[in-house]
Amino acid sequence: MSSSSSKQSRVSFASLTENNLGTVRKLNSVLFPIKYSEKFYQDILAPEVDEFCKLVYYNDIPVGTICCRFENKDDQNQLYLMTMGVLAPYRSRGLGSKALERVLAAASSHRPKIDKVYLHVQVSNDEAKKFYEANGFTLVSTHEGYYKKITPSDAWVLEKVVA
């Protein structure tokens, strides 16, 4: 039997649960230079953020995460993209874009209406900045001293208005 190399790679998303939270923790420890609090992990399990917090799978292997929270600022409902990352060997396969598209689609159909999505990117992370700009985000400001325990401590703030 010949192995078929034309087999389509599968990208899928799973809701976060107590059962897979350990996987999210492991991925975050590899992907991000920050240790997230216990509150962060409890908050991402909340039912109201289910559409906005997902584990990203590639051929049934958990390779990334996306986690958002709701905020109300300046009389606007905003979605703050707290974390999004894909393990290095799986990048450039469209996984991040698919995860982001999924969250943006959920944001555009959400009630009450979400006005915009925003996020922080460490100023040394050009790759991430380019990724978000390619996905329709605009650089709006630099938040000096945003990161307390990592260098550089400044972050770019990027946002996208939800259509």
C-alpha positions, 0 to 999 in steps of 0.5 A: 500500500502506498501512503497518500501524501495528498491527505488533507491536514486537519485543523480543528478547535476545541473548547477549553475545559478542566480536562484540557486546561493542563494542555493550555498551561503547557502550551502557554509556558512554551509559547509566551515569556509570561507566567499566567495567573490562576485567575487567568486559567479560571477566567478562560473556562467561563461559558461566555468566552467559549467562542473566544477561547480555543485550543488549536489542533493540527491533525489531532495534536494540540499545537496552539491556543487563542484566549480572549476576554470581554471589556467595556471601555469608552462605552464600547464592547471590546474583545481583548485578545490576551493570548494567541500562539502556535508552536514554532514547527506548526507556524506558517500553515495558516493555523493562527489565521484560522484561529483569528478568523474564527474569533473575529467571525464570532465577534461580528455575530456576538450580541451585544455587539463587539465594537473592536478587538485589540491586543498587545504585542511586545515591541521586539516581536516584529513577526507577530506585528506583521501577522496581525497587520496582515490580518487587518489590525492597525497599530494604534499606540505603544504602551510603555512599560506594559510588561513588568517582568520581561525586556523589552517592557514596551508593547504595541497596541493593535486593534481591528474594528469589528464589522 
